């Protein structure tokens, strides 16, 4: 590190010599991991570039229409490119999909019918889906429409219970859910190999079952995606990995053409489907963000590795470990109490480019059972590919660190979190 950089960090960011020493030790420990990340990034960058060239992307596709959005060539080109990158037959990529939960909800509502059963083979899904399914009572849940739900817990070693899947699948099982990322849970995120093994098991029992993968936080972590290994439908958010920090909003759904068509009837209306829907001039930022996504994701992964190793060296339990195989951008740090969680998140906020002067506090966020604290000084509100951290305020006090459009910023987030926790030792 340049002396000028040290002086800047000491003077403005109030970092002490002990924190600098820790940072240098961590960098020495993790530098070999960066070469692996670079190789994955390079492959994915060329994959996206190839898709854009094959689709004959032109600046004409950055223009936009009004009203119903008929013949929106930009929208159609985005969906063609997404379909190519994720190796699928069709895609829906729209700014009117408000988040990952909405994208997944559209899939569920479009594909299951009264009397069908949804089976989650990765234990309980992310908190916000509980109300959608009816695990938690919410108005308009699928449970109200006669859709049932079951789940298969993970094995004690954290792996998917393949034998449990075979036992749970029955005549009513219409759709099987796989959540790639850990969400608010202490488990490993699923690798592509894990997902393939689960899909092969599901299809061996019931070939016609629809396999849906929640790919949030997982795009471009590997050279393959779940749709490359048999997933029928997959969904995610544009303000996470694939938006590259530039998409203003939106979500995507990719998969088999007939399934995407059914889902599109929930997006708009039966008989209209994906033929309508204004993109509000977002095609340029969506496509530029998608082009940048492999690089931006690599920066976030590097930042997560730095965070993991730093807190390991400070004696905290982390998941994954710095040298583990990763399948999402999320780094979990297990802290000692609620105060440390709050200090950690306030340190992340203090490292933000936007709203760095704000102090986040726990609050009753819609869709969550516990109070949640969120640190997110982002250019795009709620963007998880930008530096952020959040945590439910409940034992065992896990905080979830993710994002960073650049490694340097992500690294600064970790250092500020450590500095904040040091100052507020209780």
C-alpha positions in Angstrom: 0.0 0.0 0.0 1.3 3.4 -0.9 2.3 5.7 2.0 0.0 8.3 0.6 -2.9 5.8 0.7 -2.1 5.0 4.4 -2.0 8.7 5.3 -5.4 9.2 3.6 -6.9 6.3 5.4 -5.5 7.3 8.7 -6.4 10.9 8.4 -9.9 10.7 6.9 -11.1 7.2 7.8 -9.5 7.0 11.3 -8.0 3.6 10.8 -5.2 2.6 13.3 -1.9 0.9 12.7 -3.2 -2.4 14.1 -6.0 -2.5 11.4 -3.4 -1.7 8.7 -1.3 -4.6 9.9 -4.3 -6.9 9.8 -5.2 -5.8 6.3 -1.7 -6.5 5.0 -1.7 -9.9 6.6 -5.0 -10.7 5.1 -4.0 -9.6 1.6 -0.9 -11.9 1.8 -3.1 -14.8 2.9 -5.7 -14.5 0.1 -3.9 -13.3 -3.0 -3.7 -16.8 -4.5 -7.5 -17.0 -4.5 -7.8 -14.0 -6.8 -6.2 -15.9 -9.7 -9.1 -18.4 -9.5 -11.6 -15.6 -9.5 -10.0 -14.0 -12.5 -10.3 -17.1 -14.6 -14.0 -17.5 -13.9 -14.5 -13.7 -14.6 -12.7 -14.0 -17.9 -14.8 -16.9 -19.1 -18.1 -15.2 -18.1 -17.0 -11.9 -19.7 -16.4 -13.5 -23.0 -19.7 -15.5 -22.7 -21.7 -12.3 -22.3 -19.8 -10.6 -25.1 -20.4 -13.5 -27.4 -24.2 -13.4 -26.6 -24.4 -9.7 -27.4 -22.5 -10.1 -30.7 -24.5 -13.2 -31.7 -27.7 -11.2 -31.0 -26.4 -8.4 -33.2 -26.9 -5.8 -30.5 -27.1 -2.2 -31.9 -27.5 1.2 -30.4 -30.9 1.2 -32.0 -31.9 -1.2 -29.2 -31.3 1.5 -26.6 -34.3 3.5 -27.9 -37.7 3.0 -26.3 -41.4 3.1 -27.0 -44.4 4.4 -25.1 -47.8 3.2 -24.1 -48.2 -0.6 -24.3 -44.7 -1.1 -25.4 -45.6 -3.1 -28.6 -42.6 -4.0 -30.7 -40.1 -2.8 -28.2 -36.9 -4.0 -29.9 -34.7 -3.1 -26.9 -36.8 -5.3 -24.6 -36.8 -8.1 -27.0 -33.0 -7.9 -27.5 -32.4 -7.9 -23.7 -34.5 -11.1 -23.4 -32.7 -12.7 -26.3 -29.3 -11.9 -24.8 -30.3 -13.2 -21.3 -31.6 -16.4 -22.9 -28.4 -16.9 -24.7 -26.1 -16.3 -21.7 -28.2 -18.6 -19.4 -28.5 -21.2 -22.1 -32.3 -21.3 -22.2 -35.2 -21.1 -24.7 -36.8 -17.9 -23.5 -36.6 -15.1 -21.0 -38.5 -12.3 -19.2 -36.4 -9.3 -18.2 -38.5 -6.4 -17.0 -38.2 -3.3 -14.9 -41.7 -3.9 -13.6 -40.4 -7.0 -11.7 -39.6 -5.2 -8.5 -37.2 -7.7 -6.9 -36.1 -11.3 -6.7 -39.1 -12.3 -4.5 -41.4 -10.8 -7.1 -39.7 -12.8 -9.9 -40.0 -16.0 -8.0 -43.6 -15.3 -7.1 -44.5 -14.8 -10.7 -42.9 -18.2 -11.4 -44.9 -19.9 -8.7 -48.2 -18.2 -9.5 -47.7 -18.9 -13.2 -46.9 -22.6 -12.9 -48.9 -24.1 -10.1 -52.6 -24.7 -9.9 -55.1 -25.6 -7.1 -54.4 -29.1 -5.8 -50.7 -28.9 -6.8 -47.9 -29.1 -4.3 -44.7 -27.1 -4.1 -41.7 -29.0 -2.6 -38.6 -27.1 -1.4 -35.6 -29.4 -1.3 -33.4 -26.8 0.4 -35.3 -26.5 3.6 -37.3 -23.4 4.4 -37.1 -20.7 1.7 -36.0 -17.1 2.2 -38.2 -15.2 4.6 -40.0 -13.1 2.0 -41.3 -16.2 0.2 -43.0 -17.6 3.3 -45.9 -15.3 2.9 -46.1 -16.0 -0.8 -46.4 -19.8 -0.3 -48.5 -19.6 2.8 -46.0 -20.9 5.3 -46.7 -17.6 7.1 -50.3 -16.4 6.8 -50.5 -13.5 4.3 -53.5 -12.3 2.2 -53.3 -13.7 -1.3 -50.9 -16.5 -0.5 -50.9 -19.7 -2.7 -52.3 -21.6 0.2 -55.5 -19.6 -0.2 -55.8 -21.0 -3.7 -55.4 -24.6 -2.6 -51.7 -25.1 -3.3 -49.9 -27.2 -0.7 -46.3 -27.1 0.4 -43.7 -29.4 1.8 -40.0 -29.3 2.4 -36.9 -31.4 2.7 -34.4 -30.4 5.4 -30.7 -30.4 4.8 -28.6 -33.2 6.2 -26.6 -32.5 9.4 -23.5 -32.0 7.2 -25.2 -29.3 5.2 -25.7 -31.3 2.1 -29.0 -31.8 0.3 -30.9 -34.9 1.5 -31.3 -36.8 -1.8 -33.0 -39.8 -0.2 -35.4 -37.4 1.5 -36.2 -35.9 -1.9 -37.2 -39.3 -3.3 -39.5 -39.9 -0.3 -41.2 -36.5 -0.5 -42.0 -36.4 -4.2 -45.6 -37.5 -4.8 -48.4 -37.4 -7.3 -49.3 -33.8 -6.4 -45.7 -32.5 -6.6 -45.8 -30.0 -9.5 -42.9 -27.7 -8.8 -39.6 -28.3 -6.9 -37.8 -25.3 -5.5 -34.0 -25.0 -5.0 -32.5 -22.0 -3.3 -28.9 -21.6 -4.3 -27.9 -19.0 -1.8 -28.0 -19.4 2.0 -30.4 -16.6 2.6 -30.7 -15.8 6.4 -29.4 -19.2 7.4 -26.1 -20.8 8.5 -25.4 -23.2 5.7 -23.2 -23.4 2.6 -24.6 -22.0 -0.6 -25.1 -24.7 -3.2 -22.5 -25.2 -5.9 -23.5 -26.0 -9.5 -22.5 -29.6 -8.8 -24.8 -29.7 -5.8 -27.7 -28.3 -7.9 -27.1 -30.8 -10.7 -27.1 -33.7 -8.3 -30.4 -32.5 -6.8 -32.0 -32.0 -10.2 -30.9 -35.4 -11.4 -32.5 -37.0 -8.3 -35.7 -35.1 -8.8 -36.0 -36.0 -12.5 -35.2 -39.7 -11.8 -38.3 -39.9 -9.6 -40.6 -37.5 -11.5 -39.3 -36.4 -14.9 -42.3 -34.0 -15.5 -41.7 -32.1 -12.2 -40.8 -28.5 -12.8 -37.5 -27.6 -11.2 -37.2 -23.9 -10.3 -34.0 -22.4 -9.0 -33.7 -19.2 -7.0 -30.4 -17.9 -8.4 -30.3 -14.6 -6.4 -26.7 -13.7 -5.5 -25.3 -16.6 -7.6 -24.9 -15.4 -11.1 -21.4 -15.5 -12.6 -19.8 -17.2 -9.6 -19.1 -20.2 -11.8 -18.6 -20.9 -15.5 -22.0 -22.7 -15.4 -25.4 -21.6 -14.2 -28.2 -23.9 -12.9 -29.9 -23.8 -16.3 -26.8 -25.4 -17.7 -27.4 -28.5 -15.5 -31.1 -29.1 -16.0 -33.1 -26.3 -14.2 -36.4 -25.8 -16.0 -36.9 -22.2 -14.8 -34.7 -19.8 -12.9 -35.2 -16.3 -11.5 -33.2 -13.5 -10.0 -32.9 -9.7 -9.4 -31.3 -7.1 -11.6 -30.1 -5.1 -8.6 -28.0 -8.0 -7.6 -25.3 -9.7 -9.6 -26.6 -9.5 -13.3 -27.4 -5.8 -13.1 -23.7 -5.0 -12.6 -24.5 -2.0 -10.4 -26.1 -0.1 -13.4 -29.6 -1.6 -13.7 -32.0 0.8 -12.0 -34.5 -1.9 -11.0 -36.0 -5.1 -12.3 -35.9 -8.9 -12.3 -35.3 -11.7 -14.7 -36.8 -15.1 -15.4 -35.2 -17.6 -17.8 -36.1 -21.1 -18.8 -38.2 -23.3 -21.1 -40.3 -21.4 -23.6 -43.7 -22.9 -22.5 -43.0 -22.2 -18.9 -41.9 -18.6 -19.5 -45.1 -18.1 -21.5 -47.3 -19.3 -18.6 -45.4 -17.0 -16.3 -45.8 -14.1 -18.6 -49.5 -14.4 -18.3 -49.1 -13.5 -14.6 -46.8 -10.7 -15.4 -49.4 -9.0 -17.6 -52.6 -10.9 -18.4 -53.7 -14.2 -20.1 -53.6 -13.7 -23.8 -51.2 -10.8 -23.6 -48.2 -12.2 -21.9 -44.7 -10.9 -22.8 -45.9 -9.0 -25.9 -46.5 -5.8 -23.9 -44.8 -4.0 -21.1 -42.9 -0.7 -21.3 -39.2 -0.7 -20.4 -39.1 3.0 -19.6 -35.8 3.6 -21.4 -33.9 1.2 -19.2 -32.5 -1.1 -22.0 -29.1 0.7 -22.1 -28.4 0.5 -18.4 -29.7 -3.1 -18.2 -27.5 -4.2 -21.0 -24.4 -2.2 -20.0 -24.8 -3.5 -16.4 -25.1 -7.1 -17.8 -21.9 -6.5 -19.8 -20.1 -5.3 -16.6 -21.6 -8.0 -14.3 -18.8 -10.6 -14.6 -16.2 -8.1 -13.6 -18.3 -6.5 -10.8 -19.2 -9.9 -9.4 -15.6 -10.8 -9.3 -14.8 -7.7 -7.3 -17.6 -8.5 -4.8 -16.3 -12.1 -4.4 -12.8 -10.8 -3.7 -14.2 -8.4 -1.1 -16.1 -11.3 0.6 -12.9 -13.3 0.8 -11.1 -10.4 2.4 -13.9 -10.0 4.9 -13.9 -13.7 5.7 -10.2 -13.9 6.4 -10.1 -10.7 8.4 -12.8 -11.8 10.8 -11.3 -15.3 11.0 -8.1 -13.8 12.1 -10.0 -11.8 14.7 -11.4 -15.0 16.1 -14.9 -14.9 14.7 -16.7 -17.8 13.0 -17.4 -17.2 9.3 -19.3 -18.9 6.5 -17.9 -19.7 4.0 -14.2 -19.8 5.2 -11.9 -17.6 3.1 -10.6 -20.6 1.2 -13.9 -22.5 0.6 -15.5 -22.9 -2.8 -18.1 -20.1 -3.2 -21.4 -20.1 -4.9 -22.8 -16.7 -4.0 -21.5 -13.2 -3.1 -22.7 -13.4 0.5 -20.3 -13.6 3.5 -21.7 -14.5 6.9 -19.9 -13.4 10.0 -21.2 -14.7 13.4 -20.9 -12.0 15.9 -21.4 -12.1 19.7 -24.5 -10.0 20.3 -26.9 -7.5 18.8 -24.7 -4.5 19.7 -21.8 -6.0 17.6 -24.3 -6.5 14.7 -25.4 -2.9 14.9 -21.8 -1.7 15.1 -20.7 -3.8 12.1 -23.6 -2.5 9.9 -22.9 1.1 11.0 -19.3 0.7 10.0 -20.3 -0.6 6.6 -22.6 2.4 6.2 -19.8 4.8 7.2 -17.7 3.3 4.3 -20.5 4.1 1.7 -20.2 6.6 -1.1 -23.9 7.5 -0.6 -25.4 8.4 2.9 -22.2 7.7 4.7 -23.3 10.0 7.5 -26.4 8.0 8.2 -26.6 5.5 11.1 -28.7 2.5 10.3 -30.9 1.1 13.1 -33.0 -2.1 13.4 -36.6 -1.8 12.2 -39.6 -4.0 11.4 -39.1 -4.4 7.7 -42.1 -5.8 5.7 -41.8 -9.5 4.9 -39.5 -10.4 7.8 -40.4 -11.9 11.2 -37.6 -10.2 13.2 -36.4 -6.7 13.2 -33.7 -6.2 10.5 -30.8 -3.8 10.2 -29.6 -2.8 6.8 -26.5 -0.8 5.8 -26.8 0.2 2.2 -25.3 3.5 1.0 -25.9 2.6 -2.6 -26.4 4.5 -5.9 -29.3 2.1 -6.6 -31.7 1.8 -3.6 -31.5 -1.7 -2.2 -28.7 -2.8 -4.6 -27.1 -5.9 -3.1 -24.3 -6.0 -5.6 -23.1 -2.7 -4.1 -21.4 -2.7 -0.7 -24.0 -3.6 1.9 -24.7 -5.6 5.0 -27.8 -6.7 6.8 -28.9 -8.9 9.6 -32.0 -10.0 11.4 -31.7 -9.0 15.1 -31.9 -12.5 16.6 -29.6 -15.1 17.9 -27.1 -16.4 16.8 -26.4 -12.8 15.5 -25.2 -13.6 12.0 -24.5 -10.5 9.8 -24.6 -10.9 6.0 -22.0 -8.9 4.1 -22.2 -8.6 0.4 -21.3 -6.6 -2.7 -18.8 -3.9 -3.6 -18.6 -2.6 -7.2 -14.9 -2.5 -6.7 -12.7 -4.6 -4.4 -11.1 -1.5 -2.9 -14.5 -0.3 -1.7 -15.5 -3.7 -0.4 -12.2 -3.9 1.5 -12.8 -0.5 3.0 -16.2 -1.7 4.2 -14.6 -4.5 6.2 -11.9 -2.2 7.7 -14.5 0.4 8.7 -16.7 -2.4 10.3 -13.7 -3.6 12.3 -12.8 0.0 13.3 -16.4 0.8 14.3 -16.6 -2.4 16.5 -13.3 -1.6 18.2 -14.4 1.9 19.1 -17.7 0.7 20.5 -16.5 -2.2 22.6 -18.9 -2.5 25.5 
